[in-house]
Amino acid sequence: MTEIREYETESSLADMITSAPVGKELCVQFGGIPKIVEVEFTFAGGWVIRQSLAPGMDLKFVKGEGGYLEGIKITLKEYEGLK
């Protein structure tokens, strides 16, 4: 499992994806970050998947064949807790 911290760059995630074999489940942990994590996957053909993760949730996905995933955008949103 890989833990992504706010100060790490997108290259950390890109390196993790590049080095993983096709078919492997990848798990990104945002440990200790009390923020909502918004993730956007952009694929060839115009497909876009958007997911919001509650604080403490992991991002899990399976690596597919190359040439289809065009980008991943991760945004950390402020979270003030329940009111």
PDB file with one MODEL, atoms N, CA, C and O in Angstrom:
MODEL        1
ATOM      1  N   MET A   1       0.837  -1.176   0.000  1.00  0.00           N
ATOM      2  CA  MET A   1       0.000   0.000   0.000  1.00  0.00           C
ATOM      3  C   MET A   1       0.883   1.241   0.000  1.00  0.00           C
ATOM      4  O   MET A   1       1.975   1.240   0.567  1.00  0.00           O
ATOM      5  N   THR A   2       0.401   2.286  -0.636  1.00  0.00           N
ATOM      6  CA  THR A   2       1.147   3.534  -0.708  1.00  0.00           C
ATOM      7  C   THR A   2       0.371   4.617   0.003  1.00  0.00           C
ATOM      8  O   THR A   2      -0.839   4.747  -0.185  1.00  0.00           O
ATOM      9  N   GLU A   3       1.056   5.393   0.817  1.00  0.00           N
ATOM     10  CA  GLU A   3       0.424   6.502   1.504  1.00  0.00           C
ATOM     11  C   GLU A   3       0.846   7.786   0.817  1.00  0.00           C
ATOM     12  O   GLU A   3       2.039   8.053   0.666  1.00  0.00           O
ATOM     13  N   ILE A   4      -0.126   8.582   0.400  1.00  0.00           N
ATOM     14  CA  ILE A   4       0.147   9.850  -0.259  1.00  0.00           C
ATOM     15  C   ILE A   4      -0.071  10.967   0.757  1.00  0.00           C
ATOM     16  O   ILE A   4      -1.128  11.041   1.384  1.00  0.00           O
ATOM     17  N   ARG A   5       0.918  11.828   0.918  1.00  0.00           N
ATOM     18  CA  ARG A   5       0.800  12.971   1.812  1.00  0.00           C
ATOM     19  C   ARG A   5       0.648  14.226   0.965  1.00  0.00           C
ATOM     20  O   ARG A   5       0.998  14.235  -0.215  1.00  0.00           O
ATOM     21  N   GLU A   6       0.123  15.290   1.576  1.00  0.00           N
ATOM     22  CA  GLU A   6      -0.149  16.514   0.840  1.00  0.00           C
ATOM     23  C   GLU A   6       1.076  17.047   0.117  1.00  0.00           C
ATOM     24  O   GLU A   6       0.945  17.587  -0.982  1.00  0.00           O
ATOM     25  N   TYR A   7       2.253  16.912   0.692  1.00  0.00           N
ATOM     26  CA  TYR A   7       3.448  17.505   0.104  1.00  0.00           C
ATOM     27  C   TYR A   7       4.027  16.675  -1.040  1.00  0.00           C
ATOM     28  O   TYR A   7       4.926  17.144  -1.738  1.00  0.00           O
ATOM     29  N   GLU A   8       3.531  15.449  -1.249  1.00  0.00           N
ATOM     30  CA  GLU A   8       4.046  14.630  -2.340  1.00  0.00           C
ATOM     31  C   GLU A   8       3.427  15.069  -3.660  1.00  0.00           C
ATOM     32  O   GLU A   8       2.306  15.576  -3.698  1.00  0.00           O
ATOM     33  N   THR A   9       4.164  14.869  -4.722  1.00  0.00           N
ATOM     34  CA  THR A   9       3.704  15.309  -6.040  1.00  0.00           C
ATOM     35  C   THR A   9       2.919  14.218  -6.742  1.00  0.00           C
ATOM     36  O   THR A   9       2.873  13.065  -6.312  1.00  0.00           O
ATOM     37  N   GLU A  10       2.304  14.630  -7.842  1.00  0.00           N
ATOM     38  CA  GLU A  10       1.552  13.675  -8.656  1.00  0.00           C
ATOM     39  C   GLU A  10       2.458  12.572  -9.185  1.00  0.00           C
ATOM     40  O   GLU A  10       1.988  11.483  -9.516  1.00  0.00           O
ATOM     41  N   SER A  11       3.748  12.848  -9.265  1.00  0.00           N
ATOM     42  CA  SER A  11       4.668  11.841  -9.793  1.00  0.00           C
ATOM     43  C   SER A  11       4.730  10.598  -8.910  1.00  0.00           C
ATOM     44  O   SER A  11       5.021   9.509  -9.405  1.00  0.00           O
ATOM     45  N   SER A  12       4.463  10.740  -7.615  1.00  0.00           N
ATOM     46  CA  SER A  12       4.441   9.574  -6.726  1.00  0.00           C
ATOM     47  C   SER A  12       3.372   8.585  -7.165  1.00  0.00           C
ATOM     48  O   SER A  12       3.612   7.379  -7.228  1.00  0.00           O
ATOM     49  N   LEU A  13       2.193   9.107  -7.465  1.00  0.00           N
ATOM     50  CA  LEU A  13       1.102   8.247  -7.916  1.00  0.00           C
ATOM     51  C   LEU A  13       1.406   7.692  -9.304  1.00  0.00           C
ATOM     52  O   LEU A  13       1.139   6.522  -9.580  1.00  0.00           O
ATOM     53  N   ALA A  14       1.960   8.523 -10.170  1.00  0.00           N
ATOM     54  CA  ALA A  14       2.314   8.066 -11.519  1.00  0.00           C
ATOM     55  C   ALA A  14       3.350   6.954 -11.460  1.00  0.00           C
ATOM     56  O   ALA A  14       3.250   5.978 -12.204  1.00  0.00           O
ATOM     57  N   ASP A  15       4.340   7.086 -10.592  1.00  0.00           N
ATOM     58  CA  ASP A  15       5.364   6.051 -10.438  1.00  0.00           C
ATOM     59  C   ASP A  15       4.756   4.740  -9.944  1.00  0.00           C
ATOM     60  O   ASP A  15       5.108   3.662 -10.423  1.00  0.00           O
ATOM     61  N   MET A  16       3.830   4.847  -8.971  1.00  0.00           N
ATOM     62  CA  MET A  16       3.190   3.657  -8.430  1.00  0.00           C
ATOM     63  C   MET A  16       2.409   2.930  -9.525  1.00  0.00           C
ATOM     64  O   MET A  16       2.474   1.705  -9.624  1.00  0.00           O
ATOM     65  N   ILE A  17       1.671   3.682 -10.348  1.00  0.00           N
ATOM     66  CA  ILE A  17       0.879   3.082 -11.422  1.00  0.00           C
ATOM     67  C   ILE A  17       1.791   2.469 -12.484  1.00  0.00           C
ATOM     68  O   ILE A  17       1.551   1.353 -12.943  1.00  0.00           O
ATOM     69  N   THR A  18       2.828   3.196 -12.870  1.00  0.00           N
ATOM     70  CA  THR A  18       3.743   2.728 -13.908  1.00  0.00           C
ATOM     71  C   THR A  18       4.436   1.431 -13.516  1.00  0.00           C
ATOM     72  O   THR A  18       4.607   0.541 -14.350  1.00  0.00           O
ATOM     73  N   SER A  19       4.833   1.319 -12.261  1.00  0.00           N
ATOM     74  CA  SER A  19       5.597   0.144 -11.830  1.00  0.00           C
ATOM     75  C   SER A  19       4.731  -1.076 -11.520  1.00  0.00           C
ATOM     76  O   SER A  19       5.252  -2.185 -11.401  1.00  0.00           O
ATOM     77  N   ALA A  20       3.421  -0.888 -11.388  1.00  0.00           N
ATOM     78  CA  ALA A  20       2.531  -2.009 -11.055  1.00  0.00           C
ATOM     79  C   ALA A  20       2.206  -2.829 -12.305  1.00  0.00           C
ATOM     80  O   ALA A  20       2.068  -2.271 -13.393  1.00  0.00           O
ATOM     81  N   PRO A  21       2.085  -4.140 -12.155  1.00  0.00           N
ATOM     82  CA  PRO A  21       1.683  -4.973 -13.297  1.00  0.00           C
ATOM     83  C   PRO A  21       0.191  -4.815 -13.589  1.00  0.00           C
ATOM     84  O   PRO A  21      -0.591  -4.499 -12.692  1.00  0.00           O
ATOM     85  N   VAL A  22      -0.196  -5.035 -14.833  1.00  0.00           N
ATOM     86  CA  VAL A  22      -1.604  -4.991 -15.237  1.00  0.00           C
ATOM     87  C   VAL A  22      -2.372  -6.022 -14.419  1.00  0.00           C
ATOM     88  O   VAL A  22      -1.905  -7.146 -14.235  1.00  0.00           O
ATOM     89  N   GLY A  23      -3.534  -5.644 -13.933  1.00  0.00           N
ATOM     90  CA  GLY A  23      -4.373  -6.545 -13.146  1.00  0.00           C
ATOM     91  C   GLY A  23      -4.151  -6.440 -11.648  1.00  0.00           C
ATOM     92  O   GLY A  23      -4.894  -7.047 -10.877  1.00  0.00           O
ATOM     93  N   LYS A  24      -3.146  -5.683 -11.214  1.00  0.00           N
ATOM     94  CA  LYS A  24      -2.867  -5.547  -9.788  1.00  0.00           C
ATOM     95  C   LYS A  24      -3.767  -4.480  -9.177  1.00  0.00           C
ATOM     96  O   LYS A  24      -3.945  -3.405  -9.749  1.00  0.00           O
ATOM     97  N   GLU A  25      -4.337  -4.786  -8.005  1.00  0.00           N
ATOM     98  CA  GLU A  25      -5.110  -3.784  -7.281  1.00  0.00           C
ATOM     99  C   GLU A  25      -4.151  -2.836  -6.580  1.00  0.00           C
ATOM    100  O   GLU A  25      -3.236  -3.272  -5.881  1.00  0.00           O
ATOM    101  N   LEU A  26      -4.360  -1.553  -6.766  1.00  0.00           N
ATOM    102  CA  LEU A  26      -3.552  -0.531  -6.130  1.00  0.00           C
ATOM    103  C   LEU A  26      -4.373   0.129  -5.037  1.00  0.00           C
ATOM    104  O   LEU A  26      -5.577   0.328  -5.198  1.00  0.00           O
ATOM    105  N   CYS A  27      -3.741   0.467  -3.940  1.00  0.00           N
ATOM    106  CA  CYS A  27      -4.417   1.094  -2.813  1.00  0.00           C
ATOM    107  C   CYS A  27      -3.610   2.315  -2.389  1.00  0.00           C
ATOM    108  O   CYS A  27      -2.440   2.206  -2.022  1.00  0.00           O
ATOM    109  N   VAL A  28      -4.251   3.477  -2.445  1.00  0.00           N
ATOM    110  CA  VAL A  28      -3.617   4.724  -2.018  1.00  0.00           C
ATOM    111  C   VAL A  28      -4.275   5.137  -0.714  1.00  0.00           C
ATOM    112  O   VAL A  28      -5.495   5.286  -0.645  1.00  0.00           O
ATOM    113  N   GLN A  29      -3.469   5.321   0.315  1.00  0.00           N
ATOM    114  CA  GLN A  29      -3.978   5.727   1.621  1.00  0.00           C
ATOM    115  C   GLN A  29      -3.662   7.194   1.848  1.00  0.00           C
ATOM    116  O   GLN A  29      -2.552   7.652   1.580  1.00  0.00           O
ATOM    117  N   PHE A  30      -4.635   7.913   2.336  1.00  0.00           N
ATOM    118  CA  PHE A  30      -4.460   9.316   2.666  1.00  0.00           C
ATOM    119  C   PHE A  30      -4.445   9.438   4.184  1.00  0.00           C
ATOM    120  O   PHE A  30      -5.158  10.266   4.753  1.00  0.00           O
ATOM    121  N   GLY A  31      -3.643   8.623   4.832  1.00  0.00           N
ATOM    122  CA  GLY A  31      -3.606   8.512   6.285  1.00  0.00           C
ATOM    123  C   GLY A  31      -3.343   9.820   6.994  1.00  0.00           C
ATOM    124  O   GLY A  31      -2.426  10.567   6.651  1.00  0.00           O
ATOM    125  N   GLY A  32      -4.164  10.076   7.984  1.00  0.00           N
ATOM    126  CA  GLY A  32      -3.957  11.230   8.834  1.00  0.00           C
ATOM    127  C   GLY A  32      -4.418  12.549   8.246  1.00  0.00           C
ATOM    128  O   GLY A  32      -4.310  13.585   8.902  1.00  0.00           O
ATOM    129  N   ILE A  33      -4.932  12.533   7.018  1.00  0.00           N
ATOM    130  CA  ILE A  33      -5.384  13.775   6.410  1.00  0.00           C
ATOM    131  C   ILE A  33      -6.893  13.912   6.650  1.00  0.00           C
ATOM    132  O   ILE A  33      -7.680  13.193   6.034  1.00  0.00           O
ATOM    133  N   PRO A  34      -7.304  14.827   7.540  1.00  0.00           N
ATOM    134  CA  PRO A  34      -8.740  14.973   7.828  1.00  0.00           C
ATOM    135  C   PRO A  34      -9.437  15.841   6.787  1.00  0.00           C
ATOM    136  O   PRO A  34     -10.023  16.873   7.115  1.00  0.00           O
ATOM    137  N   LYS A  35      -9.366  15.409   5.526  1.00  0.00           N
ATOM    138  CA  LYS A  35      -9.954  16.175   4.438  1.00  0.00           C
ATOM    139  C   LYS A  35     -10.710  15.236   3.504  1.00  0.00           C
ATOM    140  O   LYS A  35     -10.416  14.043   3.421  1.00  0.00           O
ATOM    141  N   ILE A  36     -11.684  15.798   2.809  1.00  0.00           N
ATOM    142  CA  ILE A  36     -12.374  15.044   1.771  1.00  0.00           C
ATOM    143  C   ILE A  36     -11.434  14.985   0.574  1.00  0.00           C
ATOM    144  O   ILE A  36     -10.842  15.997   0.199  1.00  0.00           O
ATOM    145  N   VAL A  37     -11.295  13.819  -0.020  1.00  0.00           N
ATOM    146  CA  VAL A  37     -10.412  13.637  -1.158  1.00  0.00           C
ATOM    147  C   VAL A  37     -11.278  13.428  -2.398  1.00  0.00           C
ATOM    148  O   VAL A  37     -12.053  12.474  -2.472  1.00  0.00           O
ATOM    149  N   GLU A  38     -11.138  14.326  -3.363  1.00  0.00           N
ATOM    150  CA  GLU A  38     -11.856  14.186  -4.625  1.00  0.00           C
ATOM    151  C   GLU A  38     -10.885  13.639  -5.663  1.00  0.00           C
ATOM    152  O   GLU A  38      -9.791  14.174  -5.846  1.00  0.00           O
ATOM    153  N   VAL A  39     -11.294  12.567  -6.340  1.00  0.00           N
ATOM    154  CA  VAL A  39     -10.445  11.917  -7.338  1.00  0.00           C
ATOM    155  C   VAL A  39     -11.176  11.921  -8.676  1.00  0.00           C
ATOM    156  O   VAL A  39     -12.366  11.616  -8.748  1.00  0.00           O
ATOM    157  N   GLU A  40     -10.444  12.271  -9.737  1.00  0.00           N
ATOM    158  CA  GLU A  40     -11.015  12.273 -11.075  1.00  0.00           C
ATOM    159  C   GLU A  40     -10.093  11.486 -11.999  1.00  0.00           C
ATOM    160  O   GLU A  40      -8.929  11.845 -12.177  1.00  0.00           O
ATOM    161  N   PHE A  41     -10.617  10.412 -12.585  1.00  0.00           N
ATOM    162  CA  PHE A  41      -9.892   9.610 -13.569  1.00  0.00           C
ATOM    163  C   PHE A  41     -10.393  10.024 -14.946  1.00  0.00           C
ATOM    164  O   PHE A  41     -11.602  10.048 -15.177  1.00  0.00           O
ATOM    165  N   THR A  42      -9.481  10.353 -15.872  1.00  0.00           N
ATOM    166  CA  THR A  42      -9.844  10.699 -17.245  1.00  0.00           C
ATOM    167  C   THR A  42      -9.305   9.619 -18.169  1.00  0.00           C
ATOM    168  O   THR A  42      -8.121   9.285 -18.129  1.00  0.00           O
ATOM    169  N   PHE A  43     -10.199   9.070 -19.013  1.00  0.00           N
ATOM    170  CA  PHE A  43      -9.839   7.981 -19.910  1.00  0.00           C
ATOM    171  C   PHE A  43      -9.989   8.403 -21.365  1.00  0.00           C
ATOM    172  O   PHE A  43     -10.675   9.379 -21.669  1.00  0.00           O
ATOM    173  N   ALA A  44      -9.347   7.666 -22.255  1.00  0.00           N
ATOM    174  CA  ALA A  44      -9.495   7.878 -23.695  1.00  0.00           C
ATOM    175  C   ALA A  44     -10.965   7.749 -24.065  1.00  0.00           C
ATOM    176  O   ALA A  44     -11.706   6.993 -23.437  1.00  0.00           O
ATOM    177  N   GLY A  45     -11.382   8.481 -25.075  1.00  0.00           N
ATOM    178  CA  GLY A  45     -12.775   8.409 -25.510  1.00  0.00           C
ATOM    179  C   GLY A  45     -13.688   9.351 -24.749  1.00  0.00           C
ATOM    180  O   GLY A  45     -14.899   9.348 -24.969  1.00  0.00           O
ATOM    181  N   GLY A  46     -13.127  10.160 -23.855  1.00  0.00           N
ATOM    182  CA  GLY A  46     -13.921  11.132 -23.122  1.00  0.00           C
ATOM    183  C   GLY A  46     -14.524  10.646 -21.815  1.00  0.00           C
ATOM    184  O   GLY A  46     -15.253  11.390 -21.160  1.00  0.00           O
ATOM    185  N   TRP A  47     -14.235   9.412 -21.425  1.00  0.00           N
ATOM    186  CA  TRP A  47     -14.760   8.897 -20.156  1.00  0.00           C
ATOM    187  C   TRP A  47     -14.087   9.595 -18.983  1.00  0.00           C
ATOM    188  O   TRP A  47     -12.865   9.741 -18.956  1.00  0.00           O
ATOM    189  N   VAL A  48     -14.896  10.030 -18.006  1.00  0.00           N
ATOM    190  CA  VAL A  48     -14.397  10.650 -16.782  1.00  0.00           C
ATOM    191  C   VAL A  48     -15.132  10.027 -15.604  1.00  0.00           C
ATOM    192  O   VAL A  48     -16.360   9.944 -15.601  1.00  0.00           O
ATOM    193  N   ILE A  49     -14.380   9.595 -14.612  1.00  0.00           N
ATOM    194  CA  ILE A  49     -14.973   9.048 -13.383  1.00  0.00           C
ATOM    195  C   ILE A  49     -14.562   9.964 -12.239  1.00  0.00           C
ATOM    196  O   ILE A  49     -13.378  10.239 -12.047  1.00  0.00           O
ATOM    197  N   ARG A  50     -15.551  10.437 -11.479  1.00  0.00           N
ATOM    198  CA  ARG A  50     -15.289  11.297 -10.323  1.00  0.00           C
ATOM    199  C   ARG A  50     -15.771  10.590  -9.060  1.00  0.00           C
ATOM    200  O   ARG A  50     -16.858  10.014  -9.029  1.00  0.00           O
ATOM    201  N   GLN A  51     -14.946  10.645  -8.027  1.00  0.00           N
ATOM    202  CA  GLN A  51     -15.271   9.976  -6.760  1.00  0.00           C
ATOM    203  C   GLN A  51     -14.830  10.869  -5.621  1.00  0.00           C
ATOM    204  O   GLN A  51     -13.723  11.407  -5.647  1.00  0.00           O
ATOM    205  N   SER A  52     -15.687  11.037  -4.611  1.00  0.00           N
ATOM    206  CA  SER A  52     -15.315  11.750  -3.393  1.00  0.00           C
ATOM    207  C   SER A  52     -15.146  10.728  -2.284  1.00  0.00           C
ATOM    208  O   SER A  52     -16.018   9.889  -2.060  1.00  0.00           O
ATOM    209  N   LEU A  53     -14.014  10.805  -1.589  1.00  0.00           N
ATOM    210  CA  LEU A  53     -13.725   9.886  -0.487  1.00  0.00           C
ATOM    211  C   LEU A  53     -13.842  10.632   0.829  1.00  0.00           C
ATOM    212  O   LEU A  53     -13.300  11.726   0.986  1.00  0.00           O
ATOM    213  N   ALA A  54     -14.547  10.037   1.765  1.00  0.00           N
ATOM    214  CA  ALA A  54     -14.643  10.620   3.096  1.00  0.00           C
ATOM    215  C   ALA A  54     -13.282  10.544   3.784  1.00  0.00           C
ATOM    216  O   ALA A  54     -12.472   9.677   3.456  1.00  0.00           O
ATOM    217  N   PRO A  55     -13.024  11.439   4.728  1.00  0.00           N
ATOM    218  CA  PRO A  55     -11.743  11.382   5.447  1.00  0.00           C
ATOM    219  C   PRO A  55     -11.479   9.981   6.002  1.00  0.00           C
ATOM    220  O   PRO A  55     -12.348   9.372   6.626  1.00  0.00           O
ATOM    221  N   GLY A  56     -10.252   9.480   5.759  1.00  0.00           N
ATOM    222  CA  GLY A  56      -9.856   8.164   6.248  1.00  0.00           C
ATOM    223  C   GLY A  56     -10.058   7.029   5.261  1.00  0.00           C
ATOM    224  O   GLY A  56      -9.558   5.927   5.486  1.00  0.00           O
ATOM    225  N   MET A  57     -10.785   7.272   4.164  1.00  0.00           N
ATOM    226  CA  MET A  57     -11.026   6.213   3.180  1.00  0.00           C
ATOM    227  C   MET A  57      -9.854   6.087   2.224  1.00  0.00           C
ATOM    228  O   MET A  57      -9.190   7.073   1.903  1.00  0.00           O
ATOM    229  N   ASP A  58      -9.607   4.856   1.769  1.00  0.00           N
ATOM    230  CA  ASP A  58      -8.555   4.579   0.799  1.00  0.00           C
ATOM    231  C   ASP A  58      -9.116   4.676  -0.616  1.00  0.00           C
ATOM    232  O   ASP A  58     -10.318   4.524  -0.832  1.00  0.00           O
ATOM    233  N   LEU A  59      -8.237   4.929  -1.568  1.00  0.00           N
ATOM    234  CA  LEU A  59      -8.575   4.874  -2.984  1.00  0.00           C
ATOM    235  C   LEU A  59      -8.048   3.549  -3.508  1.00  0.00           C
ATOM    236  O   LEU A  59      -6.843   3.301  -3.465  1.00  0.00           O
ATOM    237  N   LYS A  60      -8.943   2.691  -4.006  1.00  0.00           N
ATOM    238  CA  LYS A  60      -8.541   1.387  -4.526  1.00  0.00           C
ATOM    239  C   LYS A  60      -9.002   1.278  -5.973  1.00  0.00           C
ATOM    240  O   LYS A  60     -10.137   1.619  -6.305  1.00  0.00           O
ATOM    241  N   PHE A  61      -8.101   0.796  -6.829  1.00  0.00           N
ATOM    242  CA  PHE A  61      -8.439   0.571  -8.224  1.00  0.00           C
ATOM    243  C   PHE A  61      -7.491  -0.465  -8.796  1.00  0.00           C
ATOM    244  O   PHE A  61      -6.417  -0.711  -8.246  1.00  0.00           O
ATOM    245  N   VAL A  62      -7.892  -1.071  -9.904  1.00  0.00           N
ATOM    246  CA  VAL A  62      -7.097  -2.109 -10.557  1.00  0.00           C
ATOM    247  C   VAL A  62      -6.472  -1.510 -11.813  1.00  0.00           C
ATOM    248  O   VAL A  62      -7.151  -0.864 -12.611  1.00  0.00           O
ATOM    249  N   LYS A  63      -5.164  -1.733 -11.978  1.00  0.00           N
ATOM    250  CA  LYS A  63      -4.477  -1.213 -13.152  1.00  0.00           C
ATOM    251  C   LYS A  63      -4.891  -2.005 -14.387  1.00  0.00           C
ATOM    252  O   LYS A  63      -4.912  -3.236 -14.379  1.00  0.00           O
ATOM    253  N   GLY A  64      -5.220  -1.267 -15.453  1.00  0.00           N
ATOM    254  CA  GLY A  64      -5.587  -1.886 -16.718  1.00  0.00           C
ATOM    255  C   GLY A  64      -4.478  -1.734 -17.746  1.00  0.00           C
ATOM    256  O   GLY A  64      -3.367  -1.315 -17.422  1.00  0.00           O
ATOM    257  N   GLU A  65      -4.791  -2.077 -18.984  1.00  0.00           N
ATOM    258  CA  GLU A  65      -3.847  -1.953 -20.088  1.00  0.00           C
ATOM    259  C   GLU A  65      -3.505  -0.486 -20.319  1.00  0.00           C
ATOM    260  O   GLU A  65      -4.326   0.397 -20.074  1.00  0.00           O
ATOM    261  N   GLY A  66      -2.290  -0.234 -20.791  1.00  0.00           N
ATOM    262  CA  GLY A  66      -1.845   1.120 -21.073  1.00  0.00           C
ATOM    263  C   GLY A  66      -2.587   1.738 -22.247  1.00  0.00           C
ATOM    264  O   GLY A  66      -3.196   1.035 -23.053  1.00  0.00           O
ATOM    265  N   GLY A  67      -2.530   3.059 -22.333  1.00  0.00           N
ATOM    266  CA  GLY A  67      -3.123   3.756 -23.453  1.00  0.00           C
ATOM    267  C   GLY A  67      -4.539   4.247 -23.236  1.00  0.00           C
ATOM    268  O   GLY A  67      -5.064   4.980 -24.074  1.00  0.00           O
ATOM    269  N   TYR A  68      -5.172   3.867 -22.140  1.00  0.00           N
ATOM    270  CA  TYR A  68      -6.554   4.272 -21.907  1.00  0.00           C
ATOM    271  C   TYR A  68      -6.674   5.353 -20.833  1.00  0.00           C
ATOM    272  O   TYR A  68      -7.479   6.274 -20.970  1.00  0.00           O
ATOM    273  N   LEU A  69      -5.886   5.247 -19.774  1.00  0.00           N
ATOM    274  CA  LEU A  69      -5.925   6.236 -18.703  1.00  0.00           C
ATOM    275  C   LEU A  69      -5.104   7.446 -19.131  1.00  0.00           C
ATOM    276  O   LEU A  69      -3.903   7.340 -19.380  1.00  0.00           O
ATOM    277  N   GLU A  70      -5.767   8.599 -19.215  1.00  0.00           N
ATOM    278  CA  GLU A  70      -5.081   9.815 -19.635  1.00  0.00           C
ATOM    279  C   GLU A  70      -4.610  10.661 -18.457  1.00  0.00           C
ATOM    280  O   GLU A  70      -3.652  11.422 -18.584  1.00  0.00           O
ATOM    281  N   GLY A  71      -5.274  10.533 -17.318  1.00  0.00           N
ATOM    282  CA  GLY A  71      -4.844  11.321 -16.174  1.00  0.00           C
ATOM    283  C   GLY A  71      -5.646  11.037 -14.927  1.00  0.00           C
ATOM    284  O   GLY A  71      -6.769  10.537 -14.988  1.00  0.00           O
ATOM    285  N   ILE A  72      -5.050  11.364 -13.792  1.00  0.00           N
ATOM    286  CA  ILE A  72      -5.716  11.273 -12.498  1.00  0.00           C
ATOM    287  C   ILE A  72      -5.484  12.600 -11.790  1.00  0.00           C
ATOM    288  O   ILE A  72      -4.350  13.067 -11.678  1.00  0.00           O
ATOM    289  N   LYS A  73      -6.575  13.202 -11.312  1.00  0.00           N
ATOM    290  CA  LYS A  73      -6.481  14.458 -10.577  1.00  0.00           C
ATOM    291  C   LYS A  73      -6.989  14.204  -9.163  1.00  0.00           C
ATOM    292  O   LYS A  73      -8.094  13.692  -8.984  1.00  0.00           O
ATOM    293  N   ILE A  74      -6.189  14.557  -8.156  1.00  0.00           N
ATOM    294  CA  ILE A  74      -6.577  14.382  -6.762  1.00  0.00           C
ATOM    295  C   ILE A  74      -6.612  15.754  -6.108  1.00  0.00           C
ATOM    296  O   ILE A  74      -5.633  16.499  -6.144  1.00  0.00           O
ATOM    297  N   THR A  75      -7.762  16.080  -5.505  1.00  0.00           N
ATOM    298  CA  THR A  75      -7.945  17.360  -4.846  1.00  0.00           C
ATOM    299  C   THR A  75      -8.311  17.114  -3.387  1.00  0.00           C
ATOM    300  O   THR A  75      -9.229  16.348  -3.093  1.00  0.00           O
ATOM    301  N   LEU A  76      -7.596  17.763  -2.479  1.00  0.00           N
ATOM    302  CA  LEU A  76      -7.902  17.663  -1.056  1.00  0.00           C
ATOM    303  C   LEU A  76      -8.768  18.860  -0.668  1.00  0.00           C
ATOM    304  O   LEU A  76      -8.342  20.008  -0.790  1.00  0.00           O
ATOM    305  N   LYS A  77      -9.985  18.585  -0.201  1.00  0.00           N
ATOM    306  CA  LYS A  77     -10.939  19.627   0.168  1.00  0.00           C
ATOM    307  C   LYS A  77     -10.938  19.809   1.679  1.00  0.00           C
ATOM    308  O   LYS A  77     -10.741  18.855   2.431  1.00  0.00           O
ATOM    309  N   GLU A  78     -11.157  21.026   2.106  1.00  0.00           N
ATOM    310  CA  GLU A  78     -11.242  21.292   3.542  1.00  0.00           C
ATOM    311  C   GLU A  78     -12.450  20.555   4.129  1.00  0.00           C
ATOM    312  O   GLU A  78     -13.496  20.447   3.490  1.00  0.00           O
ATOM    313  N   TYR A  79     -12.291  20.062   5.327  1.00  0.00           N
ATOM    314  CA  TYR A  79     -13.360  19.331   6.011  1.00  0.00           C
ATOM    315  C   TYR A  79     -13.424  19.856   7.438  1.00  0.00           C
ATOM    316  O   TYR A  79     -12.444  19.776   8.179  1.00  0.00           O
ATOM    317  N   GLU A  80     -14.570  20.389   7.819  1.00  0.00           N
ATOM    318  CA  GLU A  80     -14.729  20.974   9.149  1.00  0.00           C
ATOM    319  C   GLU A  80     -15.430  20.027  10.105  1.00  0.00           C
ATOM    320  O   GLU A  80     -15.740  20.414  11.232  1.00  0.00           O
ATOM    321  N   GLY A  81     -15.684  18.807   9.686  1.00  0.00           N
ATOM    322  CA  GLY A  81     -16.355  17.841  10.542  1.00  0.00           C
ATOM    323  C   GLY A  81     -17.872  18.051  10.547  1.00  0.00           C
ATOM    324  O   GLY A  81     -18.388  18.941   9.870  1.00  0.00           O
ATOM    325  N   LEU A  82     -18.562  17.233  11.307  1.00  0.00           N
ATOM    326  CA  LEU A  82     -20.015  17.341  11.403  1.00  0.00           C
ATOM    327  C   LEU A  82     -20.392  18.564  12.213  1.00  0.00           C
ATOM    328  O   LEU A  82     -19.730  18.914  13.191  1.00  0.00           O
ATOM    329  N   LYS A  83     -21.452  19.197  11.795  1.00  0.00           N
ATOM    330  CA  LYS A  83     -21.937  20.391  12.522  1.00  0.00           C
ATOM    331  C   LYS A  83     -23.314  20.153  13.032  1.00  0.00           C
ATOM    332  O   LYS A  83     -23.897  21.032  13.668  1.00  0.00           O
TER     333      LYS A  83
ENDMDL
END
